[in-house]
Amino acid sequence: MTHAAKPMGRLIAGLDPGPVESALVVWDGSRILHYQQSPNGKVMDALRGPGFINRIVVSGALLVIEQVASYGMPVGEEVFETVFWSGRFAEAFGIARVARIKRLDVKMALCHDSRAKDGNIRQALIDRYGPPGTKKAPGTLYGITKDLWSALAVAVAWSDVNAGQKGAKA
């Protein structure tokens, strides 16, 4: 999905990386300008290729990636593959314009509770921006499903945490 409307604020591309597929949401502070949940190769192409995402890169947008964090438990191959792809995405976008935010920081920014689950985060976004709506009456969050909620949460939380920090760096 792409809107041609003029952006309202700094563009933030929130990325929820996965071992095989990742979710990307471009947020301008009040609207979703682009979203996709695709195999990692397609997300990579979007971040470095021509087209809409490339124009976002040129505009000085920031890519914020959900950072994999260790909580002391053993992890499997999927986690290491996700870390691998996170680095590839950062390199493709341009490392100078990449920030990372931990899931715990997303939970605290949006729900003010470290025990928040995905459903709580989704509800916090709906409470703030309204329901997704329908095709005939789309809301601000229309089209956001599955891992796209996490990608949007990454963008919104990073924006909240860094609000008022003029020129906040990655």
C-alpha positions as CSV (number, residue, x, y, z in Angstrom):
1,M,0.0,0.0,0.0
2,T,1.3,3.5,-0.8
3,H,-0.3,6.9,-0.2
4,A,0.8,9.8,-2.3
5,A,-0.1,12.3,0.4
6,K,2.5,14.7,1.8
7,P,4.3,13.3,4.9
8,M,3.5,15.0,8.2
9,G,6.7,14.4,10.1
10,R,10.0,12.5,9.9
11,L,9.6,9.3,8.0
12,I,10.4,6.2,10.0
13,A,10.5,2.8,8.5
14,G,9.8,0.3,11.2
15,L,11.1,-3.2,10.5
16,D,10.2,-6.4,12.3
17,P,12.8,-8.8,11.0
18,G,12.3,-12.6,10.8
19,P,14.4,-15.5,9.7
20,V,12.5,-16.0,6.4
21,E,9.9,-13.1,6.2
22,S,9.9,-9.6,7.6
23,A,7.4,-6.8,8.1
24,L,8.1,-3.2,7.0
25,V,5.9,-0.2,7.8
26,V,6.8,3.4,6.7
27,W,5.2,5.9,9.2
28,D,5.3,9.7,9.0
29,G,4.1,10.4,12.5
30,S,0.4,10.2,11.7
31,R,-0.1,8.0,8.7
32,I,1.1,4.8,7.2
33,L,2.7,5.5,3.8
34,H,3.8,2.0,2.9
35,Y,3.6,-1.5,4.3
36,Q,4.7,-4.9,3.3
37,Q,5.2,-8.3,4.8
38,S,7.3,-10.3,2.4
39,P,10.1,-12.8,2.1
40,N,13.4,-11.2,3.2
41,G,14.8,-11.0,-0.3
42,K,11.8,-8.8,-1.3
43,V,12.2,-6.6,1.7
44,M,15.9,-6.3,0.9
45,D,15.1,-5.2,-2.6
46,A,12.6,-2.6,-1.3
47,L,15.2,-1.1,1.0
48,R,17.9,-0.8,-1.6
49,G,16.1,-0.8,-4.9
50,P,14.4,1.9,-7.0
51,G,10.9,3.0,-6.4
52,F,8.9,4.2,-3.4
53,I,11.3,2.9,-0.7
54,N,14.3,4.4,-2.5
55,R,12.6,7.8,-2.5
56,I,12.1,7.4,1.2
57,V,15.8,6.6,1.6
58,V,16.7,9.8,-0.3
59,S,14.3,11.8,1.9
60,G,16.5,11.1,4.9
61,A,14.1,8.6,6.5
62,L,15.3,6.5,9.4
63,L,15.1,2.7,9.4
64,V,14.3,1.4,12.9
65,I,14.9,-2.3,13.3
66,E,13.5,-4.3,16.2
67,Q,16.7,-5.4,18.0
68,V,17.1,-9.0,19.0
69,A,18.0,-9.1,22.7
70,S,19.1,-11.8,25.0
71,Y,17.1,-12.6,28.1
72,G,19.3,-15.5,29.3
73,M,17.4,-18.3,27.6
74,P,18.9,-20.6,24.9
75,V,18.0,-19.7,21.4
76,G,17.7,-21.6,18.2
77,E,18.8,-21.2,14.6
78,E,15.8,-18.9,13.8
79,V,17.1,-16.2,16.1
80,F,20.6,-16.3,14.6
81,E,19.1,-16.1,11.1
82,T,17.0,-13.1,12.2
83,V,20.1,-11.4,13.5
84,F,21.9,-12.1,10.2
85,W,19.0,-10.6,8.2
86,S,18.8,-7.6,10.5
87,G,22.4,-6.8,9.6
88,R,21.8,-7.2,5.9
89,F,18.8,-4.9,6.1
90,A,20.8,-2.2,7.9
91,E,23.6,-2.4,5.3
92,A,21.1,-2.3,2.4
93,F,19.4,0.9,3.8
94,G,22.6,2.6,4.8
95,I,24.0,2.0,8.3
96,A,24.2,5.8,9.1
97,R,20.4,6.0,8.9
98,V,19.6,2.9,11.0
99,A,18.5,2.7,14.6
100,R,17.5,-0.3,16.7
101,I,15.0,-0.6,19.5
102,K,14.5,-3.5,21.8
103,R,11.1,-5.2,22.2
104,L,11.1,-4.3,25.9
105,D,11.5,-0.6,25.0
106,V,8.6,-0.9,22.6
107,K,6.4,-2.4,25.3
108,M,7.3,0.3,27.8
109,A,6.8,3.1,25.3
110,L,3.4,1.9,24.1
111,C,2.0,0.0,27.1
112,H,4.1,1.2,30.1
113,D,4.4,-2.5,31.1
114,S,7.2,-4.9,30.5
115,R,4.8,-7.8,30.6
116,A,2.7,-6.5,27.6
117,K,2.0,-9.0,24.9
118,D,1.5,-8.6,21.2
119,G,-2.3,-8.1,21.8
120,N,-1.7,-5.4,24.3
121,I,0.6,-3.5,21.8
122,R,-1.9,-3.9,19.0
123,Q,-4.7,-2.5,21.3
124,A,-2.5,0.4,22.4
125,L,-2.0,1.3,18.7
126,I,-5.8,1.0,18.0
127,D,-6.6,3.1,21.1
128,R,-4.2,5.8,19.9
129,Y,-5.0,5.8,16.1
130,G,-8.4,4.2,15.9
131,P,-9.5,0.9,14.5
132,P,-8.2,-0.4,11.1
133,G,-11.6,0.0,9.6
134,T,-12.9,-1.7,6.4
135,K,-12.1,-1.4,2.7
136,K,-15.1,1.0,2.3
137,A,-14.2,3.0,5.4
138,P,-10.4,2.5,6.0
139,G,-8.9,3.8,9.2
140,T,-5.4,5.0,9.8
141,L,-4.3,1.5,10.5
142,Y,-6.1,-0.2,7.6
143,G,-4.2,-3.1,6.2
144,I,-2.1,-3.7,9.2
145,T,-2.1,-7.4,10.1
146,K,0.1,-10.1,11.6
147,D,3.8,-8.9,12.0
148,L,3.0,-5.5,10.5
149,W,1.6,-4.6,13.9
150,S,5.1,-5.1,15.3
151,A,6.8,-3.1,12.6
152,L,4.4,-0.2,13.2
153,A,4.9,-0.5,16.9
154,V,8.7,-0.2,16.4
155,A,8.3,3.0,14.3
156,V,5.8,4.6,16.7
157,A,7.7,3.6,19.9
158,W,11.0,4.9,18.4
159,S,9.2,8.1,17.5
160,D,7.8,8.5,21.0
161,V,11.0,7.7,22.8
162,N,12.9,10.2,20.7
163,A,10.2,12.9,20.6
164,G,11.6,16.3,21.3
165,Q,15.2,15.2,20.6
166,K,15.7,17.4,17.6
167,G,17.6,15.5,14.9
168,A,17.6,12.3,17.1
169,K,20.4,10.0,15.9
170,A,20.3,6.3,15.3
